[in-house]
Amino acid sequence: MTMTTDTRPNILFIMTDDQTVREMSCYGNDILRTPNMDRIAAGGTRFQNCFTTNSLCAPARATVLTGCFSHIHGITGNSEKAGEVESLASDVPTFPELLQENGYRTGLVGKYHIRQDPRGFDTWTIHPGQGEYFDPVYIENGKRVQRKGYASDITTDLALGFLSSGDPSHPFCLVYQFKAPHRPFTPAPRHAGMFSNAEISEPETFNDNYATRHIAGLAEDMQFDVSLAGDYEDLPNGLSRAERKQWIYQRFIRDRYRTIYGVDENLGRVLDYLDENDLADNTLILYTSDHGYFLGEHGWYDKRFMYEPSIRIPLVARYPRSGAAGHVSDEMIMNVDFAPTILDFAGVPIPEGMQGRSLRCLMEGKSPPDWRQSIYYAYYENSWELRDKGDDAMAEPYQYFTAHRIGPHRGVRTARFKLIEYYGEGDYWELFDLQEDPNELRNLYSDPASAKIVAELKEELLRLRHAYRDLAIQS
């Protein structure tokens, strides 16, 4: 391979869909082994406290691209609002656009899940919408093509094709994104029998009764035994409700593990390519997911709530030429930080409008005294949407319930406390002491002993709303 004359780092940004910190061995999973994800962590930094700012696919992905919160980049939910499709704001730049303008060769392969065509890529091949696991259709630079095989394998073939082509005198930026492990989980046939004998421990909150959390108690359609039974034709008959819930949970997690193992296996192909072609030392790698996911916590699957399993995401990052190996960072970071980090390493000026902060110093083992002490979360989708009644112009719109939607809410999380405001539900709040109650079971908001911390967190929440310019909906 011809060596590049441009010494700026190559960029490899890798993202899965719905993966959690529970599903990587470098974060402590002792059943699902992820040696290639662990390779990145061992050579760089594992971030212990990384959070998504809006736990939904499209908003989270737009945040990663722009370094901005949902209300700034324009995509607040996955669905249509008032009959219109939300668009990524044209005046908010993405990191691929800025890299492309500064001489980077840019490519995108795999999951995208934003309704508009990608911006800032010399070449792109993406799944339409959620995509399919087997023989998937891709959109290749605007043209639909079907490819035979398994999606994780094909996306990796596309990634390797990008890496091995183009002008090597220019650094590259490849955005490499998997459909996996998005439900319904369909592993590659070679992995279909994995973990069959593994007994997966149920979370401590698997049979939560939501005693102090009114809104959580309304999310019945996120329960394993309520809305997942239809996914499994081989679900045994005659099971009690508790037995059905346990059976579905075991099958659900095993299938997820199988698809994630397929991701790790394919990631290894790309890491090996970088090693074999003397590219690894000068390639910045970030591996993450768009948001977290409930894996039986509170009896649920899916995401959306501002509870820890939903908002906490994995991030392992490596740049061998500048960074500590095997480092673990405990600082609180958000996915708005990814774009400025990439631009910082690339030597591209970070626009003033980007709302995150570069993680470069943390990757180098330095903890700035002015690093943030709290993170902000904002979820906007409603449980109910207004739908038109069709051709009857005199008819009033009607309310339509959309599955897995909870009311809009926002909140602040510090190292110890979390305050959540469900502003779509009137004056309803939750406060959790994460040190004493890490499973978020006891809502302390109405406890007189919590009045002081409630007042402090409300002040901090308002400060963050001002800082991030999210003041459209007042309390």
C-alpha positions as CSV (number, residue, x, y, z in Angstrom):
1,M,0.0,0.0,0.0
2,T,1.2,3.5,-0.8
3,M,1.8,5.5,2.4
4,T,-0.2,8.7,2.7
5,T,1.7,12.0,2.7
6,D,-1.0,13.5,4.9
7,T,-0.2,12.7,8.5
8,R,-3.6,13.5,9.9
9,P,-5.3,10.5,11.5
10,N,-7.7,8.3,9.6
11,I,-11.1,8.0,11.3
12,L,-13.1,4.8,11.8
13,F,-16.4,5.4,13.6
14,I,-18.3,2.2,14.4
15,M,-21.9,2.1,15.8
16,T,-24.3,-0.7,16.5
17,D,-28.0,-0.4,17.1
18,D,-29.4,-0.9,20.7
19,Q,-26.2,-2.4,22.2
20,T,-25.7,-1.9,25.9
21,V,-22.7,-2.0,28.2
22,R,-24.0,-5.3,29.5
23,E,-23.2,-6.8,26.2
24,M,-19.4,-6.4,26.0
25,S,-16.9,-8.5,27.8
26,C,-14.6,-5.5,28.5
27,Y,-17.5,-4.0,30.5
28,G,-17.9,-7.2,32.5
29,N,-20.0,-9.7,30.5
30,D,-18.6,-13.2,31.3
31,I,-20.9,-15.1,28.9
32,L,-20.7,-13.1,25.7
33,R,-17.1,-12.7,24.8
34,T,-16.3,-9.7,22.5
35,P,-12.5,-10.0,21.9
36,N,-12.4,-7.4,19.1
37,M,-14.4,-4.8,20.9
38,D,-12.0,-5.5,23.8
39,R,-9.0,-4.9,21.5
40,I,-10.1,-1.3,21.0
41,A,-10.5,-0.8,24.8
42,A,-7.2,-2.5,25.6
43,G,-5.4,-0.2,23.2
44,G,-7.2,3.0,24.3
45,T,-9.9,4.2,26.6
46,R,-13.1,2.6,28.0
47,F,-15.6,5.2,29.1
48,Q,-17.6,4.1,32.1
49,N,-20.2,6.9,32.1
50,C,-21.2,7.6,28.5
51,F,-24.8,8.7,27.8
52,T,-27.1,9.3,24.9
53,T,-29.0,12.5,25.0
54,N,-32.3,11.1,23.5
55,S,-32.8,7.4,23.6
56,L,-34.2,6.8,20.1
57,C,-32.5,5.8,16.9
58,A,-32.9,8.7,14.5
59,P,-32.4,11.5,17.1
60,A,-29.3,9.8,18.6
61,R,-27.8,9.2,15.1
62,A,-28.3,12.8,14.2
63,T,-26.7,13.9,17.5
64,V,-23.7,11.8,16.7
65,L,-23.3,13.4,13.3
66,T,-23.8,17.0,14.4
67,G,-22.6,17.2,18.0
68,C,-25.9,18.9,18.8
69,F,-29.0,18.0,20.8
70,S,-32.2,17.0,19.1
71,H,-33.9,20.4,19.3
72,I,-31.0,22.0,17.5
73,H,-30.4,19.4,14.7
74,G,-34.1,19.0,14.1
75,I,-34.8,15.3,14.6
76,T,-36.6,14.8,17.9
77,G,-38.2,11.4,17.2
78,N,-38.5,8.4,14.9
79,S,-42.0,9.1,13.7
80,E,-43.7,11.8,11.7
81,K,-44.9,14.9,13.4
82,A,-48.2,16.5,12.2
83,G,-47.9,14.7,8.9
84,E,-44.4,16.0,8.2
85,V,-41.1,14.1,8.3
86,E,-38.5,15.7,10.5
87,S,-35.4,16.6,8.6
88,L,-31.8,17.1,9.7
89,A,-31.4,20.9,9.7
90,S,-29.6,22.1,6.6
91,D,-27.7,24.8,8.5
92,V,-26.2,22.4,11.1
93,P,-23.0,20.9,9.7
94,T,-22.1,17.2,10.2
95,F,-18.6,16.0,11.0
96,P,-18.4,14.1,7.7
97,E,-19.2,17.3,5.8
98,L,-16.5,19.2,7.7
99,L,-13.9,16.4,7.2
100,Q,-14.8,16.2,3.5
101,E,-14.3,19.9,3.1
102,N,-10.9,19.5,4.6
103,G,-9.6,16.9,2.3
104,Y,-10.8,13.6,3.9
105,R,-12.1,10.8,1.8
106,T,-15.5,9.9,3.4
107,G,-17.6,6.8,3.3
108,L,-20.7,5.4,5.0
109,V,-21.8,1.8,5.1
110,G,-24.7,0.0,6.9
111,K,-27.4,1.4,9.2
112,Y,-28.3,5.0,8.8
113,H,-31.9,5.5,9.9
114,I,-32.3,9.1,9.0
115,R,-34.9,9.8,6.3
116,Q,-32.9,12.1,4.2
117,D,-30.0,11.1,2.0
118,P,-26.6,11.2,3.8
119,R,-24.6,14.4,3.6
120,G,-20.9,14.7,3.5
121,F,-20.0,11.3,2.1
122,D,-18.1,10.6,-1.2
123,T,-19.8,7.2,-1.3
124,W,-22.5,5.6,0.8
125,T,-24.4,2.3,0.9
126,I,-27.1,2.1,3.6
127,H,-30.0,0.0,4.7
128,P,-33.4,1.6,3.9
129,G,-35.0,2.2,7.3
130,Q,-34.3,-0.6,9.7
131,G,-33.0,-2.9,7.0
132,E,-33.1,-6.8,6.9
133,Y,-30.7,-9.3,8.3
134,F,-30.8,-11.7,5.3
135,D,-30.4,-10.8,1.6
136,P,-30.9,-7.2,2.5
137,V,-31.6,-4.3,0.1
138,Y,-29.2,-1.4,0.3
139,I,-29.4,2.0,-1.1
140,E,-26.1,2.6,-2.9
141,N,-25.5,6.3,-3.7
142,G,-29.2,6.7,-4.3
143,K,-29.9,3.4,-6.1
144,R,-31.5,0.3,-4.5
145,V,-29.6,-2.9,-4.8
146,Q,-30.1,-6.3,-3.2
147,R,-27.1,-8.2,-1.8
148,K,-27.1,-11.9,-0.9
149,G,-25.9,-12.9,2.5
150,Y,-26.0,-11.8,6.1
151,A,-26.2,-8.0,6.8
152,S,-23.3,-7.8,9.3
153,D,-21.0,-9.7,6.9
154,I,-22.1,-7.6,3.9
155,T,-21.7,-4.3,5.7
156,T,-18.2,-5.4,6.7
157,D,-17.4,-6.4,3.1
158,L,-18.5,-2.9,2.1
159,A,-16.3,-1.4,4.8
160,L,-13.3,-3.3,3.6
161,G,-14.0,-2.3,0.0
162,F,-14.0,1.3,1.0
163,L,-10.7,0.9,3.0
164,S,-8.9,-0.8,0.1
165,S,-10.0,1.7,-2.6
166,G,-9.5,5.4,-3.2
167,D,-6.5,7.7,-3.1
168,P,-4.2,6.6,-0.2
169,S,-2.6,10.1,-0.2
170,H,-5.7,11.4,1.6
171,P,-6.8,10.3,5.1
172,F,-10.1,8.5,5.3
173,C,-13.2,8.8,7.5
174,L,-15.4,5.6,7.4
175,V,-18.7,5.6,9.3
176,Y,-19.3,1.8,9.7
177,Q,-22.7,1.0,11.3
178,F,-24.4,-2.3,12.0
179,K,-28.1,-3.1,11.9
180,A,-27.4,-5.6,14.7
181,P,-28.5,-6.2,17.4
182,H,-31.8,-4.5,16.6
183,R,-34.9,-6.6,17.1
184,P,-36.1,-9.0,15.7
185,F,-32.7,-10.7,16.4
186,T,-31.7,-13.0,13.6
187,P,-28.2,-14.4,14.0
188,A,-26.1,-15.8,11.1
189,P,-26.7,-19.5,10.7
190,R,-23.1,-20.2,11.8
191,H,-24.0,-18.7,15.2
192,A,-27.5,-20.1,15.6
193,G,-26.5,-22.6,18.2
194,M,-24.3,-20.4,20.4
195,F,-25.3,-19.9,24.0
196,S,-28.0,-22.6,23.9
197,N,-26.9,-24.0,27.2
198,A,-26.2,-20.6,28.8
199,E,-28.6,-19.6,31.6
200,I,-28.7,-15.8,31.6
201,S,-29.3,-14.2,35.0
202,E,-32.4,-12.1,35.2
203,P,-31.9,-8.5,36.4
204,E,-32.8,-7.7,40.0
205,T,-35.7,-5.5,38.8
206,F,-37.2,-8.2,36.4
207,N,-40.4,-8.3,38.5
208,D,-40.6,-4.6,39.3
209,N,-44.0,-3.4,40.7
210,Y,-43.4,0.3,39.9
211,A,-44.6,1.2,43.4
212,T,-43.3,4.7,43.5
213,R,-43.2,5.5,39.7
214,H,-46.6,6.2,38.2
215,I,-45.4,6.7,34.6
216,A,-43.3,3.5,34.6
217,G,-46.4,1.5,35.6
218,L,-48.2,2.6,32.5
219,A,-45.6,1.2,30.1
220,E,-47.3,-2.3,29.9
221,D,-46.5,-2.8,26.2
222,M,-42.8,-2.9,27.0
223,Q,-43.2,-5.9,29.2
224,F,-41.6,-9.2,28.0
225,D,-44.7,-11.3,28.6
226,V,-47.1,-8.8,27.0
227,S,-45.9,-7.9,23.6
228,L,-43.0,-10.3,22.7
229,A,-44.8,-13.6,22.6
230,G,-45.7,-13.2,18.9
231,D,-42.0,-13.1,18.0
232,Y,-41.6,-16.8,18.9
233,E,-43.5,-19.5,17.0
234,D,-41.9,-22.2,19.2
235,L,-43.1,-20.6,22.5
236,P,-44.4,-23.6,24.5
237,N,-48.1,-23.8,25.3
238,G,-49.4,-24.1,28.8
239,L,-46.9,-21.9,30.5
240,S,-47.9,-19.7,33.4
241,R,-47.4,-15.9,32.9
242,A,-44.2,-16.0,35.0
243,E,-42.9,-19.1,33.1
244,R,-43.7,-17.4,29.7
245,K,-41.8,-14.3,30.8
246,Q,-38.8,-16.3,31.8
247,W,-38.8,-18.4,28.6
248,I,-39.0,-15.3,26.4
249,Y,-36.3,-13.6,28.3
250,Q,-33.8,-16.4,27.9
251,R,-34.5,-16.7,24.2
252,F,-34.4,-13.0,23.7
253,I,-31.0,-12.5,25.3
254,R,-29.4,-15.5,23.6
255,D,-30.5,-14.3,20.2
256,R,-29.1,-10.8,21.0
257,Y,-25.8,-12.3,22.1
258,R,-25.6,-14.3,18.8
259,T,-26.1,-11.2,16.7
260,I,-23.6,-9.2,18.7
261,Y,-21.0,-12.0,18.5
262,G,-21.5,-11.7,14.7
263,V,-20.7,-8.0,15.0
264,D,-17.5,-8.7,17.0
265,E,-16.4,-11.3,14.5
266,N,-16.8,-8.8,11.6
267,L,-15.2,-6.0,13.6
268,G,-12.1,-8.3,13.9
269,R,-11.9,-8.5,10.1
270,V,-11.6,-4.7,9.9
271,L,-9.1,-4.4,12.8
272,D,-7.0,-7.1,11.2
273,Y,-7.0,-5.2,7.9
274,L,-5.8,-2.0,9.6
275,D,-3.0,-4.0,11.3
276,E,-2.0,-5.8,8.1
277,N,-1.8,-2.6,6.1
278,D,0.1,-0.5,8.7
279,L,-2.9,1.7,9.2
280,A,-3.8,0.9,12.8
281,D,-1.3,3.3,14.5
282,N,-2.7,6.3,12.6
283,T,-6.4,5.5,12.8
284,L,-8.7,7.0,15.4
285,I,-11.4,4.4,16.3
286,L,-14.6,5.0,18.2
287,Y,-16.9,2.1,18.9
288,T,-20.3,2.9,20.4
289,S,-24.1,2.4,20.1
290,D,-26.9,4.8,19.4
291,H,-28.6,4.3,22.8
292,G,-29.1,1.8,25.5
293,Y,-31.8,-0.8,25.9
294,F,-33.7,-2.5,28.6
295,L,-32.7,-6.1,28.8
296,G,-35.3,-7.2,31.4
297,E,-34.7,-4.4,33.8
298,H,-38.0,-3.3,35.2
299,G,-39.5,-6.2,33.2
300,W,-39.0,-4.3,30.0
301,Y,-37.4,-4.4,26.6
302,D,-36.9,-1.3,24.4
303,K,-35.6,2.1,25.6
304,R,-36.9,5.8,25.8
305,F,-37.1,6.3,29.5
306,M,-34.4,8.3,31.2
307,Y,-33.4,5.3,33.3
308,E,-29.9,4.0,33.3
309,P,-30.2,0.9,31.0
310,S,-31.8,3.2,28.4
311,I,-29.5,6.1,28.4
312,R,-26.1,4.6,29.2
313,I,-24.1,3.5,26.1
314,P,-20.8,1.8,25.5
315,L,-17.8,3.8,24.2
316,V,-14.4,2.4,23.6
317,A,-11.9,4.7,21.7
318,R,-8.3,4.2,20.5
319,Y,-5.7,6.3,18.8
320,P,-2.3,4.7,19.4
321,R,-0.3,7.8,18.5
322,S,-1.9,9.9,21.1
323,G,-3.6,8.3,24.1
324,A,-3.3,6.0,27.0
325,A,-3.7,2.3,26.5
326,G,-6.0,0.3,28.8
327,H,-7.3,3.5,30.3
328,V,-10.7,3.7,32.0
329,S,-12.4,7.1,32.2
330,D,-15.1,7.7,34.8
331,E,-16.0,11.3,33.6
332,M,-19.5,11.9,32.4
333,I,-19.7,12.2,28.7
334,M,-22.5,12.4,26.1
335,N,-22.9,11.4,22.4
336,V,-22.8,15.2,21.6
337,D,-19.0,14.8,22.3
338,F,-18.3,12.4,19.5
339,A,-18.3,14.9,16.6
340,P,-16.0,17.4,18.3
341,T,-13.6,14.6,19.3
342,I,-13.3,13.5,15.8
343,L,-12.7,17.0,14.5
344,D,-10.2,17.7,17.2
345,F,-8.0,14.7,16.3
346,A,-8.4,15.6,12.6
347,G,-7.2,19.2,13.2
348,V,-10.5,20.6,11.8
349,P,-11.9,23.6,13.7
350,I,-14.9,22.7,15.8
351,P,-17.9,25.0,15.0
352,E,-19.1,27.2,17.8
353,G,-22.6,25.7,17.4
354,M,-21.5,22.2,18.4
355,Q,-22.7,21.5,21.9
356,G,-20.3,18.7,22.9
357,R,-16.7,18.8,24.0
358,S,-13.7,16.9,22.6
359,L,-12.8,13.7,24.6
360,R,-9.2,13.9,23.4
361,C,-7.9,15.0,26.8
362,L,-9.7,12.2,28.6
363,M,-8.3,9.7,26.1
364,E,-4.8,11.0,27.0
365,G,-5.5,10.3,30.6
366,K,-6.0,13.9,31.7
367,S,-9.1,14.9,33.7
368,P,-9.7,18.7,33.3
369,P,-10.9,20.4,36.5
370,D,-13.7,22.1,34.6
371,W,-15.1,18.8,33.1
372,R,-18.9,18.7,33.3
373,Q,-20.5,17.4,36.5
374,S,-23.9,16.7,35.1
375,I,-25.5,15.5,31.9
376,Y,-28.8,16.6,30.2
377,Y,-31.4,14.3,28.7
378,A,-34.4,15.3,26.6
379,Y,-37.0,12.9,25.1
380,Y,-39.7,14.5,22.9
381,E,-42.1,11.8,21.5
382,N,-45.7,11.6,22.8
383,S,-47.6,8.5,23.6
384,W,-50.4,9.9,21.5
385,E,-50.3,11.5,18.1
386,L,-53.0,13.4,16.2
387,R,-53.9,11.7,13.0
388,D,-56.1,13.0,10.2
389,K,-59.4,11.3,9.5
390,G,-58.8,11.2,5.8
391,D,-61.1,12.6,3.2
392,D,-63.7,13.9,5.6
393,A,-62.6,17.5,5.8
394,M,-65.1,18.3,8.5
395,A,-63.9,15.6,10.9
396,E,-61.7,16.5,13.9
397,P,-58.3,14.8,14.1
398,Y,-58.3,11.7,16.4
399,Q,-55.7,10.4,18.8
400,Y,-53.8,7.4,17.8
401,F,-51.7,5.4,20.3
402,T,-48.2,4.6,19.0
403,A,-46.5,1.5,20.6
404,H,-43.6,2.0,23.0
405,R,-44.1,5.7,23.2
406,I,-44.0,7.3,26.6
407,G,-44.6,11.0,27.4
408,P,-42.0,13.6,26.7
409,H,-39.6,14.2,29.6
410,R,-36.3,15.7,30.4
411,G,-33.8,15.6,33.2
412,V,-30.4,16.0,34.8
413,R,-28.1,13.4,36.0
414,T,-25.1,14.0,38.3
415,A,-22.7,11.5,39.7
416,R,-25.1,10.6,42.5
417,F,-28.6,11.9,41.7
418,K,-31.1,12.0,38.8
419,L,-34.1,14.3,38.5
420,I,-36.7,13.6,35.8
421,E,-39.5,16.0,34.8
422,Y,-42.4,14.4,32.9
423,Y,-43.6,17.7,31.5
424,G,-46.2,16.0,29.3
425,E,-47.9,14.5,32.4
426,G,-48.4,17.7,34.3
427,D,-46.4,18.4,37.4
428,Y,-44.9,14.9,37.8
429,W,-41.3,14.4,38.8
430,E,-38.9,11.6,39.9
431,L,-35.8,11.8,42.0
432,F,-33.4,8.9,42.4
433,D,-30.3,8.6,44.6
434,L,-28.1,6.4,42.4
435,Q,-25.6,5.7,45.1
436,E,-28.2,4.2,47.5
437,D,-30.7,3.0,44.8
438,P,-28.8,2.2,41.6
439,N,-31.8,0.3,40.2
440,E,-34.0,3.4,40.4
441,L,-36.8,1.9,42.3
442,R,-37.5,4.5,45.0
443,N,-38.8,7.9,43.8
444,L,-37.7,10.4,46.5
445,Y,-39.2,13.5,44.9
446,S,-42.0,13.9,47.5
447,D,-39.8,13.0,50.5
448,P,-39.4,16.2,52.6
449,A,-35.8,15.1,53.3
450,S,-35.1,15.5,49.6
451,A,-36.3,19.1,49.3
452,K,-32.9,20.6,49.2
453,I,-31.4,18.3,46.5
454,V,-34.6,18.7,44.5
455,A,-34.2,22.5,44.5
456,E,-30.6,22.3,43.6
457,L,-31.2,19.9,40.7
458,K,-34.1,21.9,39.4
459,E,-31.7,24.9,39.3
460,E,-29.1,22.8,37.5
461,L,-31.8,21.5,35.0
462,L,-32.8,25.0,34.2
463,R,-29.1,26.0,33.8
464,L,-28.5,23.2,31.3
465,R,-31.7,24.1,29.4
466,H,-30.3,27.6,29.0
467,A,-26.8,26.4,28.2
468,Y,-28.1,24.0,25.5
469,R,-30.8,26.4,24.3
470,D,-33.7,24.0,25.0
471,L,-36.3,26.4,26.3
472,A,-39.1,26.1,23.7
473,I,-41.3,24.2,26.3
474,Q,-41.4,25.9,29.6
475,S,-42.1,24.2,32.9
